[in-house]
Amino acid sequence: MKPIEPVIEVSNLSKVFRVAQRDKSSLLSSLSSLIHRQYAHIEALRDINLQIQKGEVRALIGPNGAGKSSTIKVLTGILYPTTGSIRVLGVDPWTNRNALASELGVLFGQKTQLWWDLPALDTFYLHKQMYSIPNHSYQENLDYFIDVLSLHQVVKKPVRQLSLGERMKCEFICALLHEPQLVFLDEPTIGLDIFSKEAIRAFVKKVNREKGTTFIITTHDLSDIEDLCNNVTVINHGGIVFNDSIESLGTYFSSRKIIDIKFQKPVQESELSSYNVMSFSGLSASIEVDLEHNPLQSELQRLLGIGLIQDININNPSIESVIKDIYSKPRTGEDLVLSK
Amino acid sequence: MRTFAELLRLFYYQSKLKIARAMMYRFDFLIGMTVALLFSSIGPVLQYLIFTQTKGFPGWNLKQIILFQGVLLFVLGIRRILFGDLHYFIMELIQKGDLDRLLIKPSPAIGIILSNGFNLNGIGTFLAGSVIMGYSIYSLDLTITAGAIGLFVLSILFGIVLFMALEILFTCAVIVLVNIGRLDDIVQSLTGFGEYPLSIFTSTLKIALVTFIPFAVWVNYPADALLHRWDNAQALVSFLFCILLFAFSLWIWKFCLRRYTSAGG
């Protein structure tokens, strides 16, 4: 689906939290904090500029504490931004939170919306009332989601008796029952087995394709990103450090290549000592080469000289290694501003 | 008005789910109701003892005081049915960052919070209050006119508005302070002032209970309506203050929501 119009426009967004701080863990320090407390102003988000188009499946990733969840909370109107301008579906989410809510679906992978002791169907019906979903739309959507996710019997059982995968599928129905235009999925596949993950991903792709729903996904599971997303936004230290297509992420290290080589006879590891060897097993090796210093042709010629080669593959570095590299870049500027 | 109707509808559906949940654990429900009934019966007995062993309450005879107790239990029952689960729910919401879930719903979050307080165990207290009230009306030989019923219902409604204002302010305090376990006890102790006849208080406290903290609307005014001792001017002032307090609590809520920090993953 070709993106046509922005559903999210964020410019110069920042969010500062005031957090009580204690330097020591001693009893004296605890008692003294009763009288005199130091606060740190933590810049959870800084100068975020972002645009997301209608129909996109966008990954919002970053290491723990990078600011992903804070970004989602500001975009959904849960948190009040310190500075910056935000437009979600054309309106400011803080001042129009209730009106916007009908067009938003949110799934927090680590929190449940379902009533624990009752069948999921009861929660769905409560959502129908809360979102004023007309009877025919409710039944049509419910049947569609139950069919796609194969939940015919599951929705009738008390939620506390469901497996994590089954519960997560029910959470998806809760988030999508009112046909939102924009859906935030916060770690939707956390703790799920491979089959449940596949089912959830297939479901997201189907809804995106058939209903044109825009999805924003935060996840630590890179296979979610590779399987689902068109574009990736990487947040680290509260700021955006990468914002482009998934293909661009794959070619992030334009000058670096991974050469997977299989020898006909075992070779000594010392013969590869001039290379950055990522893995070695005598008959095969995985080598990273930097083409800025030597062209690919001369690297290959050098490798051919080591021994008889049975097979050779040249790839871009894995997305995992790219992301690891992006995450490991230090933040510029001050993290904390201490105040009395 | 539309929002209010939506919230009433939401309260109805949430209450239905809570009843369904209570029925799943029938034993817990029956025990809870029995305990509520037993505790409710202690109040009138205690009042009887206080009344007979002391000089009593000025302006009230024993039968009237039993009626007052009936109204008190009736009001406490309604309060428990409507808002019984609220304090625990609010603490859990804020401390665990679960308020997030409510902030992304199409109805005002504070409305959803208030509509979530339904507690079936309050029925025991409500029934005990109704029975004692009925008995007292019979033994006092009171004539209950449509006007008296109207004023009684009006007082109950304004009492609910006042209690909602207090619950909103409680939520605000929890948002700002996050962990304040004894606040619940403080609120309970303060609201206890509304559970005694106005005549036992000093004139300053009496004025406060009619104006700035109009707790008199909870039990005194409904009892006055049944006893035909209704004071129009005094009630009007209290109702006005109930509305002002409610508006003030909503204003504070909007202010405090900006300070909500949620919780980390």
Interface residues (C-beta under 8 A of the other chain):
Chain A: F17 N64 G65 S69 K73 T76 G77 I78 L79 Y80 R97 N98 A99 A101 S102 L104 V106 F108 Q110 K111 Q113 W115 D117 L118 D122 T123 Y125 L126 Q129 M130 Y131 S132 P158 D186 E187
Chain B: E6 R9 L10 Y13 Q14 L17 A20 R21 M24 Y25 D98 L99 D100 R101 L103 I104 K105 P106 S107 P108 L257 R258 Y260 T261 S262 G264 G265
